[in-house]
Amino acid sequence: MNLQHNDLHLLRLPVTRHAGWLALLRDGWRQLRRWRELARQRRQLASLSDATLKDIGYSRADIEQEAARPFWDDPLRR
């Protein structure tokens, strides 16, 4: 491909426009990973034995309440 000097501006991407989309995609990906991690942690908590829960100071009712929360209910995003 043979470009002239004044055609080079066609190859440039508007940085601010694409940077906004990239930031949105990056933040969305991070949020999806966070939700996946919350769901995994809640499943792990629900699988603990009653003896283990007693050792860490939680009751089965506490864990069932936590496990019933939707994946998007993030306690750190208050």
VENSULDA-V596864 format. One record per pair of residues at least 12 apart in sequence whose C-alpha atoms are under 10 Angstrom apart, sorted by the first residue. I is the first residue (numbers start at 0). J is the second residue. D is the distance in Angstrom with one decimal. If there is no record, write none. Layout:
i: <I	I>
j: <J	J>
d: <D	D>
//
This chain:
i: <30	31	31	33	33	33	34	34	34	34	34	35	35	36	37	37	37	37	37	37	37	37	38	38	38	38	38	38	39	39	40	40	41	41	41	41	41	41	41	41	41	42	42	42	42	42	43	43	44	44	44	44	44	44	45	45	45	45	45	45	45	45	46	46	47	47>
j: <71	70	71	70	71	73	69	70	71	72	73	70	71	70	66	68	69	70	71	72	73	74	66	68	69	70	71	72	66	70	65	66	62	63	64	65	66	67	68	69	70	62	63	65	66	67	62	66	59	61	62	63	65	66	59	61	62	63	64	65	66	67	62	66	59	62>
d: <9.0	9.8	9.0	9.1	8.7	8.6	9.3	5.5	5.8	8.4	7.7	7.4	9.1	8.8	9.6	9.8	9.3	6.2	8.1	8.7	7.4	9.6	8.1	9.1	8.2	5.4	8.7	9.8	9.9	9.3	10.0	8.8	8.1	9.1	9.9	6.8	5.0	8.4	8.6	9.9	8.8	9.7	10.0	9.6	6.7	9.8	10.0	9.1	9.5	10.0	6.5	8.7	8.5	7.5	8.2	9.8	6.1	6.7	9.7	8.5	6.4	9.6	9.4	10.0	9.1	9.1>
//
